[in-house]
Amino acid sequence: MQLSVDHVTMCGSDLDAMRRACEVIGLASEYGGPHANRATHMALVGFEDGSYLELIAPFAPEADATGMMGGWAKYMRENAGPSAWAVASADIRADVQHLRSAGILVRGPDPGGRTRADGAILQWETAILGAGPAGTVLPFMIQDKTARSLRVQPSAALERSGITGVDAVVLGVRHLKEAAAQFRKAYGWADPVEEESPEFGASLAHFPGTPVILASPQPNENNWLSNRLERFGECPAAFLLSTPSLSNAVQRFRLQPAGAWFGRRLAWFDSTKLGSMRLGVIESATAASMP
């Protein structure tokens, strides 16, 4: 089963603050409006491949935490940054049936939506995989009921930037083999390939040809990833955007080069400007395969 990233989600307590931080690093966002629950609102950075980065926060300080979508109240309250990811579904009911037949717990499909700042009403359906908050390890699925072009357009600020979309979701997990087993069960994938990343303080596992990279703290490492798992549990720890030219992206966005993962060079946005929003750029698989 192939997965296509629909969007990735950063959670925080203050949407304006997240938007300012992203703008400082060159990722200007557009306000998307409140969700149908009236508890949260969002902004987004749209990419040319149709995927997007979502910034989500409480709609008002007094917003009822129990009404926050997907069980993300703690992530927003404590500024978790990377919190969830979603994949696109062309037939969400068929996909739900397929996953249930594979033994995966699925909640939904359930209706959702939001109202854009211009008054346009967007509607969709989502289905949540597993027992935890939506999209923390296995992705949640989303299918538009209104035109997807109403939900996202490529951000004008990123035109000709070389950033083409969301390439990978780096999932913070306690045990690589246990987490990998969830994906093999759900999607019928082969075993992942593994490598170590001392810079990231993690053992990594990647399913080739998919957007999934698992990251588990290296043994005896009391590092940021260990602390994050203790605080938030298993969930995304970072997101990697795609580019055909890492050198150009490094120059344009003043990225910090960080070697290579699985034969592909990557670099990180300045973490001192992003706080908990860990975000990087990785060269596309096509670019990495070129001599």
Secondary structure as a PSIPRED ss2 file (coil, helix, strand):
# PSIPRED VFORMAT (PSIPRED V4.0)

   1 M C   1.000  0.000  0.000
   2 Q C   1.000  0.000  0.000
   3 L C   1.000  0.000  0.000
   4 S C   1.000  0.000  0.000
   5 V E   0.000  0.000  1.000
   6 D E   0.000  0.000  1.000
   7 H E   0.000  0.000  1.000
   8 V E   0.000  0.000  1.000
   9 T E   0.000  0.000  1.000
  10 M E   0.000  0.000  1.000
  11 C E   0.000  0.000  1.000
  12 G C   1.000  0.000  0.000
  13 S C   1.000  0.000  0.000
  14 D C   1.000  0.000  0.000
  15 L H   0.000  1.000  0.000
  16 D H   0.000  1.000  0.000
  17 A H   0.000  1.000  0.000
  18 M H   0.000  1.000  0.000
  19 R H   0.000  1.000  0.000
  20 R H   0.000  1.000  0.000
  21 A H   0.000  1.000  0.000
  22 C H   0.000  1.000  0.000
  23 E H   0.000  1.000  0.000
  24 V H   0.000  1.000  0.000
  25 I C   1.000  0.000  0.000
  26 G C   1.000  0.000  0.000
  27 L C   1.000  0.000  0.000
  28 A C   1.000  0.000  0.000
  29 S C   1.000  0.000  0.000
  30 E E   0.000  0.000  1.000
  31 Y E   0.000  0.000  1.000
  32 G E   0.000  0.000  1.000
  33 G E   0.000  0.000  1.000
  34 P E   0.000  0.000  1.000
  35 H E   0.000  0.000  1.000
  36 A C   1.000  0.000  0.000
  37 N C   1.000  0.000  0.000
  38 R C   1.000  0.000  0.000
  39 A C   1.000  0.000  0.000
  40 T E   0.000  0.000  1.000
  41 H E   0.000  0.000  1.000
  42 M E   0.000  0.000  1.000
  43 A E   0.000  0.000  1.000
  44 L E   0.000  0.000  1.000
  45 V E   0.000  0.000  1.000
  46 G E   0.000  0.000  1.000
  47 F C   1.000  0.000  0.000
  48 E C   1.000  0.000  0.000
  49 D C   1.000  0.000  0.000
  50 G C   1.000  0.000  0.000
  51 S C   1.000  0.000  0.000
  52 Y E   0.000  0.000  1.000
  53 L E   0.000  0.000  1.000
  54 E E   0.000  0.000  1.000
  55 L E   0.000  0.000  1.000
  56 I E   0.000  0.000  1.000
  57 A E   0.000  0.000  1.000
  58 P E   0.000  0.000  1.000
  59 F C   1.000  0.000  0.000
  60 A C   1.000  0.000  0.000
  61 P C   1.000  0.000  0.000
  62 E C   1.000  0.000  0.000
  63 A C   1.000  0.000  0.000
  64 D C   1.000  0.000  0.000
  65 A H   0.000  1.000  0.000
  66 T H   0.000  1.000  0.000
  67 G H   0.000  1.000  0.000
  68 M C   1.000  0.000  0.000
  69 M H   0.000  1.000  0.000
  70 G H   0.000  1.000  0.000
  71 G H   0.000  1.000  0.000
  72 W C   1.000  0.000  0.000
  73 A H   0.000  1.000  0.000
  74 K H   0.000  1.000  0.000
  75 Y H   0.000  1.000  0.000
  76 M H   0.000  1.000  0.000
  77 R H   0.000  1.000  0.000
  78 E C   1.000  0.000  0.000
  79 N C   1.000  0.000  0.000
  80 A C   1.000  0.000  0.000
  81 G E   0.000  0.000  1.000
  82 P E   0.000  0.000  1.000
  83 S E   0.000  0.000  1.000
  84 A E   0.000  0.000  1.000
  85 W E   0.000  0.000  1.000
  86 A E   0.000  0.000  1.000
  87 V E   0.000  0.000  1.000
  88 A E   0.000  0.000  1.000
  89 S C   1.000  0.000  0.000
  90 A C   1.000  0.000  0.000
  91 D C   1.000  0.000  0.000
  92 I H   0.000  1.000  0.000
  93 R H   0.000  1.000  0.000
  94 A H   0.000  1.000  0.000
  95 D H   0.000  1.000  0.000
  96 V H   0.000  1.000  0.000
  97 Q H   0.000  1.000  0.000
  98 H H   0.000  1.000  0.000
  99 L H   0.000  1.000  0.000
 100 R H   0.000  1.000  0.000
 101 S H   0.000  1.000  0.000
 102 A C   1.000  0.000  0.000
 103 G C   1.000  0.000  0.000
 104 I C   1.000  0.000  0.000
 105 L C   1.000  0.000  0.000
 106 V E   0.000  0.000  1.000
 107 R E   0.000  0.000  1.000
 108 G E   0.000  0.000  1.000
 109 P E   0.000  0.000  1.000
 110 D E   0.000  0.000  1.000
 111 P E   0.000  0.000  1.000
 112 G E   0.000  0.000  1.000
 113 G E   0.000  0.000  1.000
 114 R E   0.000  0.000  1.000
 115 T E   0.000  0.000  1.000
 116 R C   1.000  0.000  0.000
 117 A C   1.000  0.000  0.000
 118 D C   1.000  0.000  0.000
 119 G C   1.000  0.000  0.000
 120 A C   1.000  0.000  0.000
 121 I E   0.000  0.000  1.000
 122 L E   0.000  0.000  1.000
 123 Q E   0.000  0.000  1.000
 124 W E   0.000  0.000  1.000
 125 E E   0.000  0.000  1.000
 126 T E   0.000  0.000  1.000
 127 A E   0.000  0.000  1.000
 128 I E   0.000  0.000  1.000
 129 L E   0.000  0.000  1.000
 130 G C   1.000  0.000  0.000
 131 A C   1.000  0.000  0.000
 132 G C   1.000  0.000  0.000
 133 P C   1.000  0.000  0.000
 134 A C   1.000  0.000  0.000
 135 G C   1.000  0.000  0.000
 136 T C   1.000  0.000  0.000
 137 V C   1.000  0.000  0.000
 138 L C   1.000  0.000  0.000
 139 P C   1.000  0.000  0.000
 140 F E   0.000  0.000  1.000
 141 M E   0.000  0.000  1.000
 142 I E   0.000  0.000  1.000
 143 Q E   0.000  0.000  1.000
 144 D E   0.000  0.000  1.000
 145 K C   1.000  0.000  0.000
 146 T C   1.000  0.000  0.000
 147 A C   1.000  0.000  0.000
 148 R H   0.000  1.000  0.000
 149 S H   0.000  1.000  0.000
 150 L H   0.000  1.000  0.000
 151 R H   0.000  1.000  0.000
 152 V C   1.000  0.000  0.000
 153 Q C   1.000  0.000  0.000
 154 P C   1.000  0.000  0.000
 155 S C   1.000  0.000  0.000
 156 A H   0.000  1.000  0.000
 157 A H   0.000  1.000  0.000
 158 L H   0.000  1.000  0.000
 159 E C   1.000  0.000  0.000
 160 R C   1.000  0.000  0.000
 161 S C   1.000  0.000  0.000
 162 G C   1.000  0.000  0.000
 163 I C   1.000  0.000  0.000
 164 T C   1.000  0.000  0.000
 165 G E   0.000  0.000  1.000
 166 V E   0.000  0.000  1.000
 167 D E   0.000  0.000  1.000
 168 A E   0.000  0.000  1.000
 169 V E   0.000  0.000  1.000
 170 V E   0.000  0.000  1.000
 171 L E   0.000  0.000  1.000
 172 G E   0.000  0.000  1.000
 173 V C   1.000  0.000  0.000
 174 R C   1.000  0.000  0.000
 175 H C   1.000  0.000  0.000
 176 L H   0.000  1.000  0.000
 177 K H   0.000  1.000  0.000
 178 E H   0.000  1.000  0.000
 179 A H   0.000  1.000  0.000
 180 A H   0.000  1.000  0.000
 181 A H   0.000  1.000  0.000
 182 Q H   0.000  1.000  0.000
 183 F H   0.000  1.000  0.000
 184 R H   0.000  1.000  0.000
 185 K H   0.000  1.000  0.000
 186 A H   0.000  1.000  0.000
 187 Y H   0.000  1.000  0.000
 188 G C   1.000  0.000  0.000
 189 W C   1.000  0.000  0.000
 190 A C   1.000  0.000  0.000
 191 D C   1.000  0.000  0.000
 192 P C   1.000  0.000  0.000
 193 V E   0.000  0.000  1.000
 194 E E   0.000  0.000  1.000
 195 E E   0.000  0.000  1.000
 196 E E   0.000  0.000  1.000
 197 S E   0.000  0.000  1.000
 198 P C   1.000  0.000  0.000
 199 E C   1.000  0.000  0.000
 200 F C   1.000  0.000  0.000
 201 G C   1.000  0.000  0.000
 202 A E   0.000  0.000  1.000
 203 S E   0.000  0.000  1.000
 204 L E   0.000  0.000  1.000
 205 A E   0.000  0.000  1.000
 206 H E   0.000  0.000  1.000
 207 F C   1.000  0.000  0.000
 208 P C   1.000  0.000  0.000
 209 G C   1.000  0.000  0.000
 210 T C   1.000  0.000  0.000
 211 P C   1.000  0.000  0.000
 212 V E   0.000  0.000  1.000
 213 I E   0.000  0.000  1.000
 214 L E   0.000  0.000  1.000
 215 A E   0.000  0.000  1.000
 216 S E   0.000  0.000  1.000
 217 P E   0.000  0.000  1.000
 218 Q C   1.000  0.000  0.000
 219 P C   1.000  0.000  0.000
 220 N C   1.000  0.000  0.000
 221 E C   1.000  0.000  0.000
 222 N C   1.000  0.000  0.000
 223 N C   1.000  0.000  0.000
 224 W H   0.000  1.000  0.000
 225 L H   0.000  1.000  0.000
 226 S H   0.000  1.000  0.000
 227 N H   0.000  1.000  0.000
 228 R H   0.000  1.000  0.000
 229 L H   0.000  1.000  0.000
 230 E H   0.000  1.000  0.000
 231 R H   0.000  1.000  0.000
 232 F H   0.000  1.000  0.000
 233 G C   1.000  0.000  0.000
 234 E C   1.000  0.000  0.000
 235 C E   0.000  0.000  1.000
 236 P E   0.000  0.000  1.000
 237 A E   0.000  0.000  1.000
 238 A E   0.000  0.000  1.000
 239 F E   0.000  0.000  1.000
 240 L E   0.000  0.000  1.000
 241 L E   0.000  0.000  1.000
 242 S E   0.000  0.000  1.000
 243 T E   0.000  0.000  1.000
 244 P C   1.000  0.000  0.000
 245 S C   1.000  0.000  0.000
 246 L H   0.000  1.000  0.000
 247 S H   0.000  1.000  0.000
 248 N H   0.000  1.000  0.000
 249 A H   0.000  1.000  0.000
 250 V H   0.000  1.000  0.000
 251 Q H   0.000  1.000  0.000
 252 R H   0.000  1.000  0.000
 253 F H   0.000  1.000  0.000
 254 R C   1.000  0.000  0.000
 255 L C   1.000  0.000  0.000
 256 Q E   0.000  0.000  1.000
 257 P E   0.000  0.000  1.000
 258 A E   0.000  0.000  1.000
 259 G E   0.000  0.000  1.000
 260 A E   0.000  0.000  1.000
 261 W E   0.000  0.000  1.000
 262 F C   1.000  0.000  0.000
 263 G C   1.000  0.000  0.000
 264 R E   0.000  0.000  1.000
 265 R E   0.000  0.000  1.000
 266 L E   0.000  0.000  1.000
 267 A E   0.000  0.000  1.000
 268 W E   0.000  0.000  1.000
 269 F C   1.000  0.000  0.000
 270 D C   1.000  0.000  0.000
 271 S H   0.000  1.000  0.000
 272 T H   0.000  1.000  0.000
 273 K H   0.000  1.000  0.000
 274 L H   0.000  1.000  0.000
 275 G C   1.000  0.000  0.000
 276 S C   1.000  0.000  0.000
 277 M C   1.000  0.000  0.000
 278 R C   1.000  0.000  0.000
 279 L E   0.000  0.000  1.000
 280 G E   0.000  0.000  1.000
 281 V E   0.000  0.000  1.000
 282 I E   0.000  0.000  1.000
 283 E E   0.000  0.000  1.000
 284 S C   1.000  0.000  0.000
 285 A H   0.000  1.000  0.000
 286 T H   0.000  1.000  0.000
 287 A H   0.000  1.000  0.000
 288 A H   0.000  1.000  0.000
 289 S H   0.000  1.000  0.000
 290 M C   1.000  0.000  0.000
 291 P C   1.000  0.000  0.000
